Amino acid sequence: MSETILVAIISLIAGGAIAAVVLLLRPKPAAPADPAVERLVELHRLQAESSGHMRALGDMLAHKQAELQRSVSERLDSLSQRVGLSLQTSTQNTVDNLQKLNERLVVIDNAQKNITDLASQVTSLQGVLANKQSRGAFGQGRMEIIVQDGLPKGCYEFQHTLSNRSRPDCAVFLPDGRPLVIDAKFPLEAVTAFREAKSDDERKQAAARLRQDIGKHIGDISQKYLIPGETQDQALMFVPSESVYTELHDNFDDMVQRAYRAKVVIVSPSLLMLAIQVVQQIQKDARMREAADQIHAEVGYLMDDLRRLQERVGKLKGHFGQANDDLRQLEISAEKIETRATRIREVEFDGGDERTPTLMPPKVHPLTAAE
């Protein structure tokens, strides 16, 4: 707007300068007789010219102002439309973002609730594992779940009493009648102390404590649950934690070898599942061997039935052969009857009395055995 006004002012100044130059350059008319009259005429002329220039300048300013107002109105309308669209888009984006934010807040609330529940479960699990009796019950419960899932009822017994009145956690009965003993041990405190040791001395003390605990467990299982002639030659020491089992095999291989020498096999949950599957296959093979005699007798019965079936098929085949012969004889008799009927139909009459037929004596054919 300021640029348009400046252009108008410059145009006005230029118009006045041009008018002054034109007046100066115009040839002077001949001097009239009266100078006052000439001056008055000149003043009127200048006034008229100035009025014309002012009107032209006013018209130009009015035209420029109208164009300026139209341009400003168009720009304001365009700007208002863009601002409206921008506000509408911003509002929609804000609504969408708020909706997504609410959804994320709901997900975060659920995750927070799950984390809180998990924290409470972890706290309760820590409380369970901190107590030796609860920890032992936890290991035994996990072992019982694995055994129950892998073996049918009657193939195992929990807290089975042996002849020396000892009661292992589980006894799996194999086909030879001797049970495979499984006992759950959970040396968590010694392993935790070994992991959390900060100095070499603490680590050595924790390692010595762990070796002592594992050695005691191995000795108890070997002395109480391995009875010659009554149980299997080996027993399983179940460690209900994969991490504890890995720690023993990585850093205490001497204790693992000691367990092997004492005929005690240390197993983790995954290895116990594998051992239960092997036991299940052994029991299945034993049941198949026990049923071998019965299967052999059933096969003999099946062969007898097959032999009787073959005899009956032969008899039925003979009956069908005899029936075929009988049918063939019936066909021969039917053909002969048809021949005789044809000859009877072709009877000859003499010429005297057409009403009295004269039968031709039939030809005598010797009868065959079939007739």
Backbone torsions as a table, in degrees:
resi	resn	phi	psi	omega
1	MET	NA	-42.9	179.1
2	SER	-64.9	-34.2	178.7
3	GLU	-65.4	-41.3	179.9
4	THR	-63.5	-43.4	178.0
5	ILE	-62.3	-41.1	179.3
6	LEU	-63.3	-40.0	178.1
7	VAL	-63.8	-40.4	179.7
8	ALA	-63.4	-42.5	-179.9
9	ILE	-64.6	-42.6	179.5
10	ILE	-63.1	-39.3	178.6
11	SER	-64.1	-40.4	178.5
12	LEU	-63.0	-44.9	-179.8
13	ILE	-63.9	-41.4	180.0
14	ALA	-65.0	-38.8	178.2
15	GLY	-63.1	-42.2	177.8
16	GLY	-63.7	-40.2	179.4
17	ALA	-64.9	-40.9	179.3
18	ILE	-64.2	-40.9	179.7
19	ALA	-63.5	-40.3	179.5
20	ALA	-64.8	-41.3	179.6
21	VAL	-63.5	-41.8	179.7
22	VAL	-61.9	-40.8	-179.9
23	LEU	-66.2	-38.5	-179.8
24	LEU	-69.7	-34.7	-175.8
25	LEU	-85.5	-13.9	-180.0
26	ARG	-66.0	138.8	177.7
27	PRO	-67.6	138.1	179.1
28	LYS	-74.4	133.1	176.3
29	PRO	-71.4	169.1	179.8
30	ALA	-61.6	141.8	-176.5
31	ALA	-64.2	124.0	178.1
32	PRO	-72.1	175.0	-178.2
33	ALA	-71.9	-31.8	-174.8
34	ASP	-116.6	116.2	-179.9
35	PRO	-65.3	-30.5	-178.9
36	ALA	-68.0	-40.7	178.9
37	VAL	-64.6	-41.9	178.5
38	GLU	-60.7	-41.2	179.5
39	ARG	-65.7	-40.1	179.7
40	LEU	-64.0	-41.3	177.9
41	VAL	-63.2	-42.3	-179.6
42	GLU	-64.6	-38.5	179.1
43	LEU	-65.1	-42.7	176.9
44	HIS	-61.2	-41.7	-179.9
45	ARG	-63.6	-45.8	178.9
46	LEU	-62.5	-38.3	178.5
47	GLN	-64.7	-41.7	179.3
48	ALA	-64.8	-44.4	178.5
49	GLU	-62.3	-42.1	179.4
50	SER	-63.4	-39.2	178.6
51	SER	-64.4	-39.7	178.4
52	GLY	-64.5	-42.4	177.7
53	HIS	-64.1	-39.6	-179.6
54	MET	-65.7	-41.6	177.6
55	ARG	-62.4	-43.5	179.3
56	ALA	-62.4	-42.4	179.0
57	LEU	-64.7	-38.9	178.0
58	GLY	-64.8	-42.2	178.1
59	ASP	-62.2	-42.2	179.8
60	MET	-64.3	-42.1	178.9
61	LEU	-64.4	-38.8	178.9
62	ALA	-65.1	-41.2	178.5
63	HIS	-64.1	-44.5	179.0
64	LYS	-63.0	-38.8	179.8
65	GLN	-66.4	-38.9	178.3
66	ALA	-64.1	-44.5	177.8
67	GLU	-62.0	-40.1	179.4
68	LEU	-63.8	-43.7	178.8
69	GLN	-63.1	-41.9	179.0
70	ARG	-63.5	-43.5	179.7
71	SER	-64.5	-42.4	179.4
72	VAL	-64.5	-39.2	179.6
73	SER	-65.0	-44.2	178.7
74	GLU	-61.3	-44.5	179.9
75	ARG	-65.2	-38.5	177.9
76	LEU	-65.6	-40.6	178.2
77	ASP	-63.0	-45.3	178.9
78	SER	-62.7	-42.0	179.7
79	LEU	-65.4	-40.0	178.6
80	SER	-63.4	-40.9	179.3
81	GLN	-64.8	-43.8	178.7
82	ARG	-65.0	-40.2	179.6
83	VAL	-65.3	-39.2	178.1
84	GLY	-63.8	-46.0	177.9
85	LEU	-61.9	-41.3	179.5
86	SER	-64.3	-41.1	177.9
87	LEU	-65.7	-40.4	179.0
88	GLN	-63.9	-45.0	178.0
89	THR	-62.7	-43.5	179.6
90	SER	-63.3	-38.9	179.1
91	THR	-64.7	-44.5	178.8
92	GLN	-63.1	-43.7	178.0
93	ASN	-62.8	-37.9	178.7
94	THR	-65.1	-41.2	178.3
95	VAL	-64.4	-44.6	178.9
96	ASP	-62.0	-44.3	-179.7
97	ASN	-64.6	-37.7	177.6
98	LEU	-66.4	-38.2	178.0
99	GLN	-64.7	-45.2	177.2
100	LYS	-62.3	-38.6	178.7
101	LEU	-63.6	-40.3	177.5
102	ASN	-63.8	-42.0	177.7
103	GLU	-61.8	-43.6	178.4
104	ARG	-64.8	-36.0	177.9
105	LEU	-65.5	-37.3	176.9
106	VAL	-64.0	-43.3	178.6
107	VAL	-63.2	-41.1	179.4
108	ILE	-64.8	-39.7	178.0
109	ASP	-62.3	-44.0	178.3
110	ASN	-63.6	-42.8	178.6
111	ALA	-63.4	-39.4	178.1
112	GLN	-63.7	-38.5	178.1
113	LYS	-66.1	-42.6	177.9
114	ASN	-63.2	-40.0	178.9
115	ILE	-63.9	-40.6	178.4
116	THR	-63.3	-44.1	177.8
117	ASP	-63.0	-42.3	179.6
118	LEU	-64.2	-39.0	178.7
119	ALA	-63.2	-41.0	177.9
120	SER	-65.8	-38.9	177.7
121	GLN	-65.6	-41.0	178.1
122	VAL	-63.5	-40.3	178.9
123	THR	-63.0	-43.5	177.9
124	SER	-65.6	-37.2	177.7
125	LEU	-65.5	-38.9	176.4
126	GLN	-63.2	-39.3	176.9
127	GLY	-63.8	-37.3	178.6
128	VAL	-67.4	-44.8	-176.7
129	LEU	-73.1	-20.0	179.8
130	ALA	-74.1	-26.1	179.5
131	ASN	-93.4	130.9	-176.7
132	LYS	-63.7	-44.0	-179.9
133	GLN	-65.0	-42.9	178.2
134	SER	-65.9	-38.2	178.7
135	ARG	-64.9	-40.3	176.9
136	GLY	-64.3	-40.9	177.3
137	ALA	-64.6	-36.2	177.5
138	PHE	-63.5	-46.8	178.9
139	GLY	-63.7	-41.1	178.8
140	GLN	-66.4	-40.3	178.5
141	GLY	-63.3	-39.3	178.2
142	ARG	-67.9	-39.2	177.2
143	MET	-64.1	-41.1	179.7
144	GLU	-63.7	-38.3	178.4
145	ILE	-62.9	-43.5	-179.7
146	ILE	-63.9	-42.6	-178.9
147	VAL	-67.9	-43.9	-179.1
148	GLN	-64.9	-33.9	179.6
149	ASP	-73.8	-25.8	-173.8
150	GLY	-101.7	-19.3	-175.2
151	LEU	-125.7	147.4	176.0
152	PRO	-74.5	160.9	179.1
153	LYS	-65.8	143.9	-177.4
154	GLY	97.2	-15.4	178.6
155	CYS	-94.3	-2.1	-179.3
156	TYR	-150.6	165.9	177.0
157	GLU	-152.9	131.2	177.8
158	PHE	-88.7	142.1	-178.9
159	GLN	56.4	45.3	178.6
160	HIS	-72.5	135.3	-178.4
161	THR	-91.1	124.7	178.5
162	LEU	-89.9	179.0	-177.6
163	SER	-67.5	-27.2	178.4
164	ASN	-89.2	16.0	177.2
165	ARG	66.8	13.5	173.3
166	SER	-84.8	150.7	-175.5
167	ARG	-128.9	95.7	177.1
168	PRO	-69.9	165.1	-179.0
169	ASP	-63.8	-36.1	-178.2
170	CYS	-153.6	143.2	174.8
171	ALA	-128.6	118.6	179.1
172	VAL	-100.0	122.4	-175.1
173	PHE	-86.6	122.6	179.1
174	LEU	-94.4	169.7	-175.8
175	PRO	-58.7	-28.4	-178.9
176	ASP	-79.1	-0.4	178.1
177	GLY	91.7	-13.5	-179.9
178	ARG	-89.9	129.8	-176.7
179	PRO	-79.2	149.5	170.8
180	LEU	-95.3	118.9	-173.7
181	VAL	-86.4	134.4	174.6
182	ILE	-126.0	124.8	-180.0
183	ASP	-128.3	133.4	-176.7
184	ALA	-92.6	130.8	176.4
185	LYS	-133.6	142.7	-175.4
186	PHE	-137.1	82.6	-178.9
187	PRO	-79.3	62.7	-173.8
188	LEU	-74.0	-39.8	-175.5
189	GLU	-63.3	-44.2	-179.1
190	ALA	-67.4	-40.0	178.6
191	VAL	-66.1	-40.8	178.6
192	THR	-63.8	-43.2	177.5
193	ALA	-63.2	-37.0	178.7
194	PHE	-67.5	-37.9	-179.5
195	ARG	-72.4	-36.9	-175.4
196	GLU	-90.1	6.3	179.2
197	ALA	-66.4	131.5	-177.1
198	LYS	-100.3	-22.3	179.8
199	SER	-122.3	168.1	179.9
200	ASP	-65.1	-37.5	-179.9
201	ASP	-65.1	-44.0	179.1
202	GLU	-64.2	-36.5	179.6
203	ARG	-67.1	-40.4	178.5
204	LYS	-65.2	-43.6	179.0
205	GLN	-62.9	-41.9	178.8
206	ALA	-65.7	-38.7	178.6
207	ALA	-65.2	-40.1	178.3
208	ALA	-65.2	-39.9	178.3
209	ARG	-65.0	-40.4	179.6
210	LEU	-65.4	-42.6	177.8
211	ARG	-63.1	-37.7	179.0
212	GLN	-65.2	-44.4	-179.3
213	ASP	-65.7	-45.4	-179.2
214	ILE	-64.8	-40.8	178.5
215	GLY	-62.5	-38.8	177.9
216	LYS	-64.7	-43.3	179.1
217	HIS	-62.5	-43.3	180.0
218	ILE	-63.2	-43.1	179.6
219	GLY	-64.1	-42.2	179.2
220	ASP	-61.9	-44.8	-178.9
221	ILE	-65.9	-42.3	-177.7
222	SER	-66.6	-37.9	-176.6
223	GLN	-80.9	-36.7	-173.0
224	LYS	-90.0	-38.0	-166.1
225	TYR	-109.4	-2.2	176.9
226	LEU	-108.0	96.2	-178.4
227	ILE	-111.6	117.4	-178.1
228	PRO	-59.1	132.9	179.0
229	GLY	82.1	-15.6	-179.1
230	GLU	-109.2	-43.2	179.6
231	THR	-113.0	174.6	175.8
232	GLN	-69.1	163.6	-176.6
233	ASP	-71.3	-18.7	-179.9
234	GLN	-127.1	155.6	177.1
235	ALA	-128.4	160.2	-178.8
236	LEU	-110.0	129.5	172.3
237	MET	-103.1	110.5	-175.4
238	PHE	-88.4	122.6	174.9
239	VAL	-106.7	109.1	-171.1
240	PRO	-78.2	34.2	178.9
241	SER	-149.3	124.2	179.4
242	GLU	-66.5	-36.7	-178.9
243	SER	-67.5	-41.2	177.9
244	VAL	-65.1	-41.3	178.4
245	TYR	-62.2	-42.3	178.3
246	THR	-64.5	-39.3	178.4
247	GLU	-62.1	-41.1	179.5
248	LEU	-64.8	-43.8	-178.0
249	HIS	-73.2	-28.6	-178.4
250	ASP	-80.4	-39.8	-171.7
251	ASN	-115.5	-8.7	-177.2
252	PHE	-134.6	56.7	179.9
253	ASP	-66.1	-27.7	179.0
254	ASP	-64.4	-34.8	178.1
255	MET	-72.0	-34.0	176.8
256	VAL	-65.0	-42.7	177.6
257	GLN	-66.0	-36.4	177.1
258	ARG	-63.9	-39.1	177.3
259	ALA	-64.3	-40.9	178.2
260	TYR	-62.0	-42.2	179.6
261	ARG	-65.1	-31.8	177.6
262	ALA	-85.2	7.6	179.2
263	LYS	62.5	37.5	175.6
264	VAL	-121.9	125.1	-178.5
265	VAL	-105.1	122.2	178.2
266	ILE	-84.5	126.5	-177.2
267	VAL	-129.0	147.8	173.9
268	SER	-96.7	176.4	178.5
269	PRO	-56.6	-41.6	179.9
270	SER	-67.4	-40.0	178.3
271	LEU	-69.3	-33.6	176.6
272	LEU	-65.9	-39.3	175.6
273	MET	-59.8	-42.4	178.8
274	LEU	-65.0	-42.0	178.8
275	ALA	-63.7	-39.3	178.6
276	ILE	-64.6	-38.1	176.9
277	GLN	-64.5	-38.8	177.0
278	VAL	-64.3	-43.0	178.1
279	VAL	-62.4	-40.7	178.6
280	GLN	-61.2	-41.6	178.6
281	GLN	-67.3	-37.7	178.2
282	ILE	-63.6	-43.6	178.7
283	GLN	-65.1	-36.6	177.3
284	LYS	-64.9	-44.5	178.0
285	ASP	-62.3	-37.8	179.3
286	ALA	-65.1	-42.2	177.5
287	ARG	-63.9	-34.2	176.7
288	MET	-66.6	-40.3	179.2
289	ARG	-67.4	-38.6	177.8
290	GLU	-64.1	-32.2	-179.1
291	ALA	-88.5	3.8	-176.6
292	ALA	-64.5	-43.2	179.7
293	ASP	-62.9	-42.7	178.9
294	GLN	-64.0	-39.3	177.4
295	ILE	-64.0	-40.3	179.0
296	HIS	-62.7	-43.8	178.8
297	ALA	-63.6	-41.8	179.3
298	GLU	-63.9	-36.3	177.1
299	VAL	-65.0	-39.2	176.7
300	GLY	-61.7	-44.7	176.2
301	TYR	-59.8	-38.8	179.0
302	LEU	-64.8	-39.3	177.7
303	MET	-65.7	-40.0	177.1
304	ASP	-61.6	-44.6	177.8
305	ASP	-61.2	-37.2	179.1
306	LEU	-67.1	-39.9	179.0
307	ARG	-63.8	-44.3	178.0
308	ARG	-63.4	-35.3	177.7
309	LEU	-64.7	-41.0	178.4
310	GLN	-63.9	-40.9	178.5
311	GLU	-62.2	-44.5	-179.2
312	ARG	-66.6	-34.0	175.7
313	VAL	-65.8	-39.5	177.2
314	GLY	-62.8	-44.0	177.8
315	LYS	-61.7	-42.9	179.1
316	LEU	-63.6	-36.4	176.8
317	LYS	-63.8	-41.0	176.5
318	GLY	-62.0	-42.3	177.0
319	HIS	-60.1	-41.5	178.8
320	PHE	-65.4	-36.7	177.1
321	GLY	-64.2	-45.9	178.0
322	GLN	-61.2	-41.3	178.5
323	ALA	-62.7	-37.5	178.0
324	ASN	-64.6	-41.8	177.8
325	ASP	-62.3	-43.9	179.2
326	ASP	-61.2	-41.3	178.1
327	LEU	-64.2	-37.9	178.5
328	ARG	-64.9	-41.0	177.5
329	GLN	-64.1	-39.8	176.7
330	LEU	-62.0	-38.6	177.2
331	GLU	-63.8	-39.8	179.1
332	ILE	-63.5	-44.6	179.1
333	SER	-62.6	-40.2	179.5
334	ALA	-64.2	-39.6	177.7
335	GLU	-63.5	-41.9	179.9
336	LYS	-65.9	-40.8	176.9
337	ILE	-61.7	-40.2	178.8
338	GLU	-65.0	-38.3	178.5
339	THR	-64.4	-46.0	179.1
340	ARG	-61.7	-40.2	179.0
341	ALA	-64.3	-35.7	177.9
342	THR	-65.9	-40.9	179.3
343	ARG	-67.0	-38.4	177.6
344	ILE	-63.4	-39.3	179.9
345	ARG	-65.6	-29.0	-178.1
346	GLU	-93.7	46.5	179.5
347	VAL	-73.7	141.1	179.8
348	GLU	-99.7	136.4	177.3
349	PHE	-106.1	143.4	176.9
350	ASP	-82.9	171.5	-172.7
351	GLY	-80.7	-26.4	-174.7
352	GLY	-64.6	-54.7	-176.2
353	ASP	-128.2	108.5	-176.4
354	GLU	-69.8	-19.0	-177.8
355	ARG	-82.1	-18.8	-178.1
356	THR	-102.0	106.5	-179.5
357	PRO	-78.6	147.9	176.0
358	THR	-111.4	115.0	-177.1
359	LEU	-81.9	137.6	174.0
360	MET	-77.9	133.3	178.3
361	PRO	-61.8	132.6	-179.3
362	PRO	-69.3	149.0	176.1
363	LYS	-74.8	132.9	-177.8
364	VAL	-87.8	123.0	175.3
365	HIS	-112.5	137.3	178.2
366	PRO	-65.3	137.7	178.8
367	LEU	-76.2	141.8	175.8
368	THR	-95.4	171.8	-179.3
369	ALA	-62.7	-32.4	-179.7
370	ALA	-69.8	-32.0	178.7
371	GLU	-74.1	NA	NA
